[in-house]
């Protein structure tokens, strides 16, 4: 049985079930409390991200390698999860946007 990572995100990431994804949580600078995250749908090429990453991920290069692009800024990797989406629930209203994402984790991707 595969491990399943359950993530709670503050942005919409309606990734279809079965798609291969990379999730990353980053910290802005080593002493900062500012965290942000993104989900890269590797199957479709779509990147979903926290609003704090919308500027740095605004280039064409970020669509191919968002983690590599963010390495050129002051963001440092806190957590990385790669695997296949086994479920997703998205909700949005005027005050709250959330995604609950379940990822069947590949054995060597959890950090």
N, C-alpha and C positions, 0 to 999 in steps of 0.2 A: 504494500500500500504506500502511495506517495504522500509526503507531507504537504499540507495545504496551509499557505500563509493567508491570513485574513487581514486586509488593509482597510482602514477608514480614511478616506481622502476628502479634502475640503473643496474639491472641484469636480466637474463632470468628466467621467472617463468611461463612456459607454462602449467598452471593448466587447466584441462578440465572443461568445463561448467558443473555446477551441483555438483562439488566436494565441500565438506566441508573443510574450511581452517581457519587457525589462522595466522594473520599478526601481527608482533611486530616490533616496532622501538625502538632502545635502544641507550643510551648515554654511552660512556666510561668514567666512573667516574663522580662525581657530578659537577665538574667545567670545564669539557672538552667540546669542541665544536665538538668532533668527534661523528658522528651518523652512525649507521648501522642498517640494517633491515633484516628480513627473512620472508618467507612464508612457513608454514607447511601445506602441503596437507594432511589433516587428513584421507581422503578417501583412498589414495594410500600409505601413509606413507612417501612420498618424502618431503625433506626439501630443499628449494631453498634459497640461502643467498647471501648477499653482500660479496665481497672478504675479507673484514676485519673480518668476522665471520667464514671463512672457517677453520681456525686453531682451535678455541674453539669448533666449532661444528663438529670436526673430529672424535668424538667417537661414538661407537655404542649406548650409552645412549642418545646421542643427536638426534638420529633418532626417538626415542620414546618421548622425552621431551626436545626439544631444549631450551625452556624458563627456565626450571629448571636447565639445565646444565650451561647456561649463568649466572644464579644467583650465581654460585660458582666463577665466575670471577668478574671483576670490572664493568661490564655492568649493567646499571639501566634502567628499563622500562620507556619509554616516552609515548608510545601509543600502544594499543592492540585493534585489530578488529577481530571478529570471525563471520563467516557466510558462505553463499554458493556463489560460483563463478557464476556471471551472464554474464560475458564476459571477454575476454583477447585478447590483441594484443601484440605480441613480435616482436622486430626487432633487428638486429645486423649487424654491419659492422666493418671494421678495427678500427674505432675511437669511435663508440658509440653503446652501448647496452642498450635497454630499454624494459620495460614491462609496459603496461597500464592494470591494473587489476580492475575490477568492482566486488564488493562484496555486496551481499544483506545481510545486517547486522541483526544479532539477537538482539532483544530488549535490553538485559542486557550486551552486550559485548563491547559497545563503551565506551572508556575512554578518 
